[in-house]
Amino acid sequence: MKISLKNPFPQLLLSTALGCALAACQDTQAEVGEVEGEEQVFDIAEDFSLVENPNGAYAYGWKPAVDGAFTLFDTTAEGGGDCQGIVTDWFDGAIGGPPVIAKNFTVDKSCNGIPAGAVNFHPGPNGELAVLRWTSPAAGTATIEGTFLAGDSGALSVFISKDDAVVFTVATTPDDAPFSLTETVEAGTTIDFAVGEGFEFGSTPVDAVITLAP
């Protein structure tokens, strides 16, 4: 997660450290406080982690249905087959395989329709949806933009839901599915990106950026 605006008044912070007059200190506190209310940008690929889950505003997991219970992934491993050495997966250790959320950490290699640097979703064989959840850290307006990429050759359904209610979906498509949404959110509102209703050749990279404005 990136804060889009840096504090433009470092000299005020320095004067605070050295000891400033009361009026100057009050100005400094006002400027620093304003940073907390600035626009925030979340990029699911740039912010991806294989160390933490949940990872800040993100969580990687699966659901049995779009409005079903969300289960966190708890295990990571290198991808297999054509993606060995290219992709690393998050998955549920109790299941032992797909559904997975993964990332291609290379800068110049692709596999199974997963470009270099992309986050990939692959559903499970028994109807499990691969889900990446974003939880809003504050109230505001969330602009959600990106594309469910065609990926491998399978035809799958893609979903975006807000607090488990679908706000975007494309059914059983083998093609790219671009999206651009604006949603009012509260602190704790969840936005889920999900891929499912298919399995074979089901790799589906997702490019998504959420911009949260106060």
C-alpha positions in Angstrom: 0.0 0.0 0.0 1.3 3.4 -0.9 0.3 6.8 0.4 0.2 9.0 -2.6 1.3 12.2 -1.0 4.4 12.7 1.1 4.6 15.3 3.8 5.7 18.5 1.9 6.9 20.2 5.1 10.0 18.4 6.4 11.4 21.7 7.7 8.5 21.9 10.1 9.2 18.5 11.4 12.8 19.6 12.0 11.8 22.7 13.8 9.5 20.6 16.0 12.4 18.3 16.9 14.6 21.3 17.8 11.8 23.0 19.8 9.5 25.5 18.2 7.2 28.2 19.3 3.7 27.2 20.2 2.1 28.6 17.1 4.6 26.9 14.8 4.1 23.6 16.6 0.3 23.8 16.1 0.9 24.4 12.3 3.2 21.4 12.2 0.6 19.1 13.8 -2.1 20.3 11.4 0.1 19.6 8.3 1.2 16.1 9.6 -2.4 15.2 10.5 -3.6 16.1 7.0 -1.4 13.3 5.5 -3.6 10.7 7.1 -6.6 11.9 5.2 -4.9 11.9 1.8 -5.7 9.6 -1.2 -4.3 6.1 -0.8 -3.4 3.7 -3.7 -3.4 -0.1 -3.4 -1.9 -2.2 -6.2 -2.5 -5.9 -5.7 0.6 -6.9 -7.7 3.0 -4.4 -6.2 1.8 -5.0 -2.7 1.7 -8.8 -2.9 3.3 -10.8 -0.1 4.3 -14.4 0.4 5.3 -13.7 4.0 2.1 -12.3 5.6 -1.5 -13.3 5.2 -3.4 -11.1 6.0 -1.0 -8.6 4.4 -2.0 -5.1 5.5 -5.4 -4.4 3.7 -5.1 -7.7 1.7 -6.0 -11.3 2.5 -5.6 -14.3 0.3 -8.0 -17.2 0.5 -11.0 -19.1 -0.9 -14.8 -19.4 -0.7 -17.3 -22.2 -1.5 -19.5 -19.5 -3.1 -19.4 -15.7 -3.7 -21.4 -15.1 -0.5 -19.8 -18.0 1.4 -17.4 -18.0 4.3 -13.9 -16.8 3.5 -11.0 -19.0 4.6 -7.5 -17.7 4.7 -4.7 -19.6 2.9 -2.0 -20.7 5.3 0.7 -22.3 3.1 3.1 -21.2 0.3 4.9 -23.3 -2.2 6.6 -23.0 -5.6 4.3 -23.6 -8.5 4.6 -26.9 -10.4 4.7 -28.0 -14.0 5.4 -25.3 -16.6 5.3 -22.7 -13.8 8.0 -24.3 -11.6 10.6 -21.6 -10.7 8.3 -18.9 -12.1 5.2 -18.7 -9.9 4.8 -19.1 -6.1 1.4 -20.0 -4.6 -0.7 -19.3 -1.6 -3.1 -22.2 -0.8 -5.0 -24.0 2.0 -2.7 -26.6 3.5 -5.8 -28.7 4.5 -6.7 -28.9 0.8 -3.2 -29.3 -0.5 -3.6 -27.6 -3.9 -6.0 -25.4 -5.8 -7.6 -23.0 -5.2 -4.6 -20.8 -5.2 -3.6 -17.1 -5.3 -0.1 -16.8 -6.8 2.4 -14.4 -8.2 4.8 -14.6 -11.1 7.9 -13.0 -9.4 10.0 -13.0 -12.6 10.6 -10.0 -14.8 10.8 -11.7 -18.1 9.1 -15.1 -18.0 5.5 -16.3 -18.4 3.7 -19.6 -17.9 0.1 -20.8 -18.5 -1.0 -17.4 -19.5 0.5 -15.7 -16.4 2.7 -12.7 -17.4 5.8 -11.6 -15.5 4.9 -9.7 -12.4 1.2 -10.7 -12.4 -1.0 -12.0 -9.6 -2.8 -15.2 -10.7 -6.1 -16.8 -9.5 -6.8 -20.5 -10.0 -10.0 -22.0 -8.6 -10.3 -25.4 -7.0 -11.6 -28.7 -8.6 -14.7 -28.8 -6.4 -16.2 -25.4 -7.0 -13.9 -23.5 -4.7 -13.4 -19.8 -5.7 -9.9 -18.3 -5.4 -10.4 -15.0 -3.6 -8.2 -11.9 -2.9 -9.9 -9.7 -0.3 -9.2 -6.0 0.3 -10.5 -4.5 3.5 -10.9 -0.7 3.5 -8.8 0.9 6.2 -11.0 4.0 6.3 -14.3 5.5 5.1 -14.3 7.1 1.7 -14.8 6.5 -2.0 -13.0 3.5 -3.6 -12.2 3.5 -7.3 -11.6 0.0 -8.5 -9.9 -0.4 -11.9 -8.3 -3.2 -13.8 -8.8 -6.4 -15.8 -9.4 -10.1 -15.2 -7.0 -11.3 -17.9 -7.7 -14.2 -20.3 -4.8 -16.2 -18.8 -4.9 -19.9 -19.8 -7.4 -21.2 -22.2 -10.2 -22.2 -19.7 -13.5 -20.3 -19.6 -14.2 -19.2 -16.0 -16.5 -16.8 -14.2 -15.1 -13.7 -12.5 -16.6 -11.6 -9.7 -16.0 -8.5 -7.6 -18.2 -8.3 -4.5 -18.6 -5.7 -1.8 -19.4 -7.2 1.6 -20.4 -10.4 -0.2 -22.8 -8.7 -2.6 -21.8 -8.9 -6.3 -21.0 -5.5 -7.9 -19.3 -6.9 -11.1 -19.4 -10.3 -12.8 -18.7 -11.9 -16.2 -19.9 -15.5 -16.6 -17.8 -18.3 -18.1 -15.5 -16.2 -20.3 -12.2 -17.1 -21.9 -11.5 -13.5 -22.7 -10.3 -10.4 -20.8 -12.8 -8.8 -18.5 -12.0 -5.2 -17.8 -13.7 -3.3 -14.9 -14.0 0.2 -13.6 -16.1 0.7 -10.4 -16.7 3.4 -7.8 -17.9 2.3 -4.4 -18.6 4.1 -1.2 -16.9 2.3 1.6 -16.6 2.4 5.4 -13.7 1.3 7.5 -13.9 -2.5 7.4 -15.8 -2.8 4.1 -14.5 -5.8 2.1 -14.0 -5.9 -1.6 -13.4 -9.5 -2.9 -11.9 -10.4 -6.3 -12.9 -14.0 -7.1 -12.5 -16.5 -9.9 -14.4 -19.8 -10.2 -17.0 -21.9 -11.9 -14.4 -23.8 -13.8 -11.1 -25.6 -13.2 -9.3 -26.9 -16.3 -6.8 -24.5 -17.7 -8.1 -22.0 -15.1 -5.2 -19.7 -14.5 -6.6 -16.1 -14.5 -4.2 -13.2 -13.8 -5.8 -10.1 -12.3 -4.5 -6.6 -12.6 -6.3 -4.3 -10.1 -5.7 -1.0 -8.4 -7.9 0.5 -5.7 -7.7 4.2 -5.1 -9.2 5.3 -1.8 -10.2 8.9 -1.5 -11.5 10.4 1.8 
